[in-house]
């Protein structure tokens, strides 16, 4: 994710964490987002447990649907 996209997400990071947690709860996931931070490569979403691929897909879909994010600049989510 480019710096412009990352900065626009960080402006409302608390709201994004709440929205991501709501989405994860709706798919009956035991994973929840704790916080989001910005590093040199983009944003990092920290979770309480190791996420499975369906959790990652839900978060990726949420990020791509944000109005102020350039979808072509979003890199697929992955585990470190």
N, CA, C and O atoms as a GROMACS GRO file, in nm:
protein
  320
    1UNK      N    1   0.085  -0.117   0.000
    1UNK     CA    2   0.000   0.000   0.000
    1UNK      C    3   0.090   0.122   0.000
    1UNK      O    4   0.184   0.132   0.078
    2UNK      N    5   0.059   0.216  -0.088
    2UNK     CA    6   0.138   0.337  -0.097
    2UNK      C    7   0.119   0.428   0.024
    2UNK      O    8   0.024   0.413   0.100
    3UNK      N    9   0.211   0.521   0.038
    3UNK     CA   10   0.209   0.612   0.152
    3UNK      C   11   0.081   0.694   0.156
    3UNK      O   12   0.025   0.713   0.265
    4UNK      N   13   0.031   0.743   0.043
    4UNK     CA   14  -0.092   0.822   0.043
    4UNK      C   15  -0.211   0.740   0.092
    4UNK      O   16  -0.292   0.790   0.172
    5UNK      N   17  -0.222   0.617   0.047
    5UNK     CA   18  -0.328   0.529   0.095
    5UNK      C   19  -0.313   0.503   0.245
    5UNK      O   20  -0.410   0.510   0.320
    6UNK      N   21  -0.194   0.473   0.287
    6UNK     CA   22  -0.168   0.441   0.428
    6UNK      C   23  -0.203   0.559   0.517
    6UNK      O   24  -0.265   0.541   0.622
    7UNK      N   25  -0.162   0.678   0.478
    7UNK     CA   26  -0.192   0.796   0.559
    7UNK      C   27  -0.342   0.822   0.568
    7UNK      O   28  -0.392   0.863   0.673
    8UNK      N   29  -0.414   0.800   0.458
    8UNK     CA   30  -0.558   0.823   0.462
    8UNK      C   31  -0.628   0.721   0.553
    8UNK      O   32  -0.728   0.754   0.616
    9UNK      N   33  -0.577   0.600   0.560
    9UNK     CA   34  -0.633   0.500   0.650
    9UNK      C   35  -0.599   0.535   0.795
    9UNK      O   36  -0.683   0.520   0.883
   10UNK      N   37  -0.479   0.582   0.820
   10UNK     CA   38  -0.435   0.612   0.956
   10UNK      C   39  -0.514   0.727   1.020
   10UNK      O   40  -0.527   0.732   1.142
   11UNK      N   41  -0.564   0.818   0.939
   11UNK     CA   42  -0.640   0.931   0.993
   11UNK      C   43  -0.758   0.883   1.076
   11UNK      O   44  -0.792   0.944   1.177
   12UNK      N   45  -0.822   0.775   1.034
   12UNK     CA   46  -0.938   0.721   1.105
   12UNK      C   47  -0.913   0.578   1.152
   12UNK      O   48  -1.001   0.493   1.144
   13UNK      N   49  -0.794   0.553   1.202
   13UNK     CA   50  -0.757   0.416   1.237
   13UNK      C   51  -0.847   0.356   1.345
   13UNK      O   52  -0.879   0.237   1.339
   14UNK      N   53  -0.889   0.435   1.442
   14UNK     CA   54  -0.977   0.381   1.547
   14UNK      C   55  -1.110   0.333   1.489
   14UNK      O   56  -1.160   0.227   1.527
   15UNK      N   57  -1.166   0.410   1.398
   15UNK     CA   58  -1.291   0.370   1.334
   15UNK      C   59  -1.271   0.246   1.248
   15UNK      O   60  -1.358   0.158   1.245
   16UNK      N   61  -1.158   0.237   1.181
   16UNK     CA   62  -1.130   0.119   1.098
   16UNK      C   63  -1.114  -0.006   1.183
   16UNK      O   64  -1.160  -0.113   1.144
   17UNK      N   65  -1.048   0.005   1.297
   17UNK     CA   66  -1.034  -0.110   1.387
   17UNK      C   67  -1.172  -0.157   1.432
   17UNK      O   68  -1.200  -0.277   1.433
   18UNK      N   69  -1.258  -0.064   1.468
   18UNK     CA   70  -1.394  -0.100   1.512
   18UNK      C   71  -1.472  -0.167   1.399
   18UNK      O   72  -1.540  -0.266   1.421
   19UNK      N   73  -1.461  -0.114   1.278
   19UNK     CA   74  -1.532  -0.172   1.164
   19UNK      C   75  -1.479  -0.310   1.128
   19UNK      O   76  -1.556  -0.401   1.098
   20UNK      N   77  -1.348  -0.327   1.131
   20UNK     CA   78  -1.288  -0.458   1.103
   20UNK      C   79  -1.334  -0.560   1.207
   20UNK      O   80  -1.367  -0.673   1.172
   21UNK      N   81  -1.336  -0.520   1.334
   21UNK     CA   82  -1.381  -0.612   1.438
   21UNK      C   83  -1.527  -0.651   1.420
   21UNK      O   84  -1.564  -0.765   1.443
   22UNK      N   85  -1.609  -0.556   1.377
   22UNK     CA   86  -1.751  -0.585   1.352
   22UNK      C   87  -1.764  -0.687   1.240
   22UNK      O   88  -1.843  -0.781   1.249
   23UNK      N   89  -1.687  -0.668   1.132
   23UNK     CA   90  -1.691  -0.762   1.019
   23UNK      C   91  -1.642  -0.901   1.060
   23UNK      O   92  -1.702  -1.002   1.023
   24UNK      N   93  -1.534  -0.906   1.136
   24UNK     CA   94  -1.482  -1.035   1.182
   24UNK      C   95  -1.582  -1.106   1.273
   24UNK      O   96  -1.597  -1.228   1.267
   25UNK      N   97  -1.649  -1.029   1.358
   25UNK     CA   98  -1.749  -1.088   1.447
   25UNK      C   99  -1.865  -1.146   1.365
   25UNK      O  100  -1.919  -1.251   1.399
   26UNK      N  101  -1.902  -1.077   1.257
   26UNK     CA  102  -2.013  -1.125   1.172
   26UNK      C  103  -1.981  -1.256   1.101
   26UNK      O  104  -2.074  -1.331   1.068
   27UNK      N  105  -1.854  -1.286   1.078
   27UNK     CA  106  -1.818  -1.415   1.016
   27UNK      C  107  -1.777  -1.518   1.122
   27UNK      O  108  -1.719  -1.622   1.092
   28UNK      N  109  -1.810  -1.486   1.247
   28UNK     CA  110  -1.786  -1.577   1.360
   28UNK      C  111  -1.638  -1.607   1.383
   28UNK      O  112  -1.602  -1.717   1.426
   29UNK      N  113  -1.554  -1.510   1.355
   29UNK     CA  114  -1.410  -1.527   1.375
   29UNK      C  115  -1.375  -1.501   1.520
   29UNK      O  116  -1.437  -1.417   1.586
   30UNK      N  117  -1.276  -1.572   1.570
   30UNK     CA  118  -1.225  -1.548   1.705
   30UNK      C  119  -1.115  -1.443   1.704
   30UNK      O  120  -1.064  -1.404   1.810
   31UNK      N  121  -1.077  -1.397   1.586
   31UNK     CA  122  -0.972  -1.296   1.570
   31UNK      C  123  -1.035  -1.158   1.583
   31UNK      O  124  -1.146  -1.134   1.535
   32UNK      N  125  -0.963  -1.067   1.648
   32UNK     CA  126  -1.005  -0.927   1.650
   32UNK      C  127  -0.883  -0.839   1.630
   32UNK      O  128  -0.772  -0.873   1.671
   33UNK      N  129  -0.906  -0.726   1.567
   33UNK     CA  130  -0.799  -0.629   1.544
   33UNK      C  131  -0.777  -0.549   1.672
   33UNK      O  132  -0.872  -0.501   1.734
   34UNK      N  133  -0.650  -0.534   1.710
   34UNK     CA  134  -0.616  -0.456   1.828
   34UNK      C  135  -0.587  -0.310   1.791
   34UNK      O  136  -0.638  -0.218   1.855
   35UNK      N  137  -0.506  -0.292   1.689
   35UNK     CA  138  -0.474  -0.158   1.643
   35UNK      C  139  -0.410  -0.163   1.506
   35UNK      O  140  -0.372  -0.269   1.457
   36UNK      N  141  -0.399  -0.046   1.445
   36UNK     CA  142  -0.337  -0.031   1.313
   36UNK      C  143  -0.222   0.067   1.328
   36UNK      O  144  -0.237   0.170   1.395
   37UNK      N  145  -0.108   0.036   1.267
   37UNK     CA  146   0.000   0.134   1.266
   37UNK      C  147   0.065   0.141   1.130
   37UNK      O  148   0.049   0.052   1.047
   38UNK      N  149   0.137   0.248   1.109
   38UNK     CA  150   0.203   0.276   0.982
   38UNK      C  151   0.350   0.240   0.994
   38UNK      O  152   0.417   0.283   1.088
   39UNK      N  153   0.402   0.163   0.897
   39UNK     CA  154   0.545   0.138   0.892
   39UNK      C  155   0.596   0.179   0.754
   39UNK      O  156   0.521   0.238   0.677
   40UNK      N  157   0.719   0.150   0.723
   40UNK     CA  158   0.779   0.196   0.598
   40UNK      C  159   0.718   0.134   0.473
   40UNK      O  160   0.732   0.189   0.364
   41UNK      N  161   0.649   0.022   0.487
   41UNK     CA  162   0.591  -0.046   0.371
   41UNK      C  163   0.441  -0.027   0.358
   41UNK      O  164   0.383  -0.066   0.257
   42UNK      N  165   0.376   0.032   0.456
   42UNK     CA  166   0.231   0.053   0.452
   42UNK      C  167   0.172   0.044   0.590
   42UNK      O  168   0.233   0.088   0.688
   43UNK      N  169   0.053  -0.012   0.600
   43UNK     CA  170  -0.011  -0.026   0.730
   43UNK      C  171  -0.001  -0.170   0.779
   43UNK      O  172   0.008  -0.264   0.700
   44UNK      N  173  -0.003  -0.184   0.910
   44UNK     CA  174  -0.001  -0.315   0.974
   44UNK      C  175  -0.122  -0.322   1.065
   44UNK      O  176  -0.144  -0.232   1.146
   45UNK      N  177  -0.201  -0.428   1.052
   45UNK     CA  178  -0.316  -0.450   1.139
   45UNK      C  179  -0.273  -0.558   1.238
   45UNK      O  180  -0.248  -0.672   1.200
   46UNK      N  181  -0.266  -0.521   1.366
   46UNK     CA  182  -0.226  -0.615   1.470
   46UNK      C  183  -0.352  -0.682   1.525
   46UNK      O  184  -0.450  -0.615   1.558
   47UNK      N  185  -0.348  -0.816   1.536
   47UNK     CA  186  -0.463  -0.892   1.584
   47UNK      C  187  -0.429  -0.968   1.712
   47UNK      O  188  -0.312  -0.983   1.748
   48UNK      N  189  -0.533  -1.014   1.779
   48UNK     CA  190  -0.514  -1.086   1.904
   48UNK      C  191  -0.469  -1.230   1.884
   48UNK      O  192  -0.411  -1.290   1.975
   49UNK      N  193  -0.494  -1.286   1.766
   49UNK     CA  194  -0.455  -1.424   1.734
   49UNK      C  195  -0.404  -1.427   1.590
   49UNK      O  196  -0.418  -1.330   1.516
   50UNK      N  197  -0.345  -1.538   1.553
   50UNK     CA  198  -0.302  -1.556   1.414
   50UNK      C  199  -0.427  -1.568   1.328
   50UNK      O  200  -0.515  -1.650   1.354
   51UNK      N  201  -0.434  -1.485   1.225
   51UNK     CA  202  -0.551  -1.483   1.137
   51UNK      C  203  -0.542  -1.594   1.034
   51UNK      O  204  -0.433  -1.630   0.988
   52UNK      N  205  -0.657  -1.648   0.998
   52UNK     CA  206  -0.663  -1.746   0.890
   52UNK      C  207  -0.697  -1.670   0.761
   52UNK      O  208  -0.728  -1.551   0.765
   53UNK      N  209  -0.690  -1.739   0.648
   53UNK     CA  210  -0.706  -1.671   0.519
   53UNK      C  211  -0.841  -1.602   0.505
   53UNK      O  212  -0.848  -1.496   0.443
   54UNK      N  213  -0.948  -1.658   0.560
   54UNK     CA  214  -1.078  -1.592   0.548
   54UNK      C  215  -1.081  -1.461   0.626
   54UNK      O  216  -1.147  -1.365   0.585
   55UNK      N  217  -1.010  -1.456   0.739
   55UNK     CA  218  -0.999  -1.331   0.815
   55UNK      C  219  -0.921  -1.227   0.735
   55UNK      O  220  -0.961  -1.110   0.728
   56UNK      N  221  -0.811  -1.269   0.676
   56UNK     CA  222  -0.730  -1.178   0.596
   56UNK      C  223  -0.808  -1.127   0.476
   56UNK      O  224  -0.799  -1.009   0.441
   57UNK      N  225  -0.885  -1.214   0.413
   57UNK     CA  226  -0.966  -1.173   0.298
   57UNK      C  227  -1.070  -1.070   0.338
   57UNK      O  228  -1.096  -0.976   0.262
   58UNK      N  229  -1.130  -1.086   0.455
   58UNK     CA  230  -1.230  -0.991   0.503
   58UNK      C  231  -1.167  -0.854   0.526
   58UNK      O  232  -1.224  -0.752   0.488
   59UNK      N  233  -1.049  -0.850   0.587
   59UNK     CA  234  -0.980  -0.724   0.612
   59UNK      C  235  -0.938  -0.660   0.480
   59UNK      O  236  -0.954  -0.539   0.462
   60UNK      N  237  -0.887  -0.739   0.387
   60UNK     CA  238  -0.846  -0.687   0.257
   60UNK      C  239  -0.966  -0.628   0.183
   60UNK      O  240  -0.956  -0.520   0.125
   61UNK      N  241  -1.078  -0.697   0.185
   61UNK     CA  242  -1.199  -0.647   0.118
   61UNK      C  243  -1.242  -0.515   0.180
   61UNK      O  244  -1.280  -0.422   0.109
   62UNK      N  245  -1.237  -0.506   0.313
   62UNK     CA  246  -1.274  -0.382   0.381
   62UNK      C  247  -1.184  -0.266   0.338
   62UNK      O  248  -1.234  -0.158   0.306
   63UNK      N  249  -1.053  -0.288   0.336
   63UNK     CA  250  -0.958  -0.183   0.298
   63UNK      C  251  -0.982  -0.140   0.154
   63UNK      O  252  -0.979  -0.020   0.124
   64UNK      N  253  -1.005  -0.233   0.066
   64UNK     CA  254  -1.026  -0.201  -0.075
   64UNK      C  255  -1.156  -0.125  -0.098
   64UNK      O  256  -1.167  -0.052  -0.197
   65UNK      N  257  -1.254  -0.140  -0.011
   65UNK     CA  258  -1.382  -0.072  -0.028
   65UNK      C  259  -1.386   0.068   0.033
   65UNK      O  260  -1.486   0.138   0.020
   66UNK      N  261  -1.279   0.109   0.099
   66UNK     CA  262  -1.274   0.244   0.154
   66UNK      C  263  -1.275   0.346   0.040
   66UNK      O  264  -1.211   0.325  -0.062
   67UNK      N  265  -1.348   0.454   0.058
   67UNK     CA  266  -1.363   0.556  -0.048
   67UNK      C  267  -1.234   0.625  -0.085
   67UNK      O  268  -1.214   0.657  -0.203
   68UNK      N  269  -1.147   0.649   0.009
   68UNK     CA  270  -1.027   0.729  -0.017
   68UNK      C  271  -0.903   0.645  -0.043
   68UNK      O  272  -0.791   0.694  -0.028
   69UNK      N  273  -0.920   0.518  -0.083
   69UNK     CA  274  -0.807   0.429  -0.107
   69UNK      C  275  -0.801   0.392  -0.255
   69UNK      O  276  -0.902   0.352  -0.314
   70UNK      N  277  -0.683   0.405  -0.314
   70UNK     CA  278  -0.660   0.364  -0.452
   70UNK      C  279  -0.641   0.212  -0.454
   70UNK      O  280  -0.537   0.162  -0.410
   71UNK      N  281  -0.739   0.140  -0.503
   71UNK     CA  282  -0.741  -0.007  -0.500
   71UNK      C  283  -0.622  -0.066  -0.574
   71UNK      O  284  -0.572  -0.171  -0.535
   72UNK      N  285  -0.577  -0.002  -0.680
   72UNK     CA  286  -0.465  -0.056  -0.756
   72UNK      C  287  -0.334  -0.054  -0.676
   72UNK      O  288  -0.237  -0.119  -0.715
   73UNK      N  289  -0.332   0.020  -0.567
   73UNK     CA  290  -0.211   0.033  -0.486
   73UNK      C  291  -0.214  -0.056  -0.362
   73UNK      O  292  -0.120  -0.053  -0.283
   74UNK      N  293  -0.320  -0.134  -0.343
   74UNK     CA  294  -0.333  -0.221  -0.225
   74UNK      C  295  -0.266  -0.354  -0.254
   74UNK      O  296  -0.300  -0.422  -0.351
   75UNK      N  297  -0.170  -0.390  -0.170
   75UNK     CA  298  -0.102  -0.519  -0.180
   75UNK      C  299  -0.181  -0.621  -0.099
   75UNK      O  300  -0.230  -0.589   0.009
   76UNK      N  301  -0.194  -0.741  -0.149
   76UNK     CA  302  -0.268  -0.845  -0.077
   76UNK      C  303  -0.210  -0.865   0.063
   76UNK      O  304  -0.089  -0.860   0.084
   77UNK      N  305  -0.300  -0.887   0.156
   77UNK     CA  306  -0.258  -0.908   0.294
   77UNK      C  307  -0.192  -1.043   0.308
   77UNK      O  308  -0.223  -1.137   0.236
   78UNK      N  309  -0.099  -1.051   0.404
   78UNK     CA  310  -0.029  -1.176   0.428
   78UNK      C  311   0.022  -1.179   0.571
   78UNK      O  312   0.033  -1.076   0.637
   79UNK      N  313   0.052  -1.297   0.617
   79UNK     CA  314   0.111  -1.314   0.749
   79UNK      C  315   0.259  -1.284   0.740
   79UNK      O  316   0.322  -1.310   0.637
   80UNK      N  317   0.318  -1.229   0.849
   80UNK     CA  318   0.463  -1.198   0.845
   80UNK      C  319   0.548  -1.324   0.840
   80UNK      O  320   0.670  -1.315   0.837
   0.00000   0.00000   0.00000
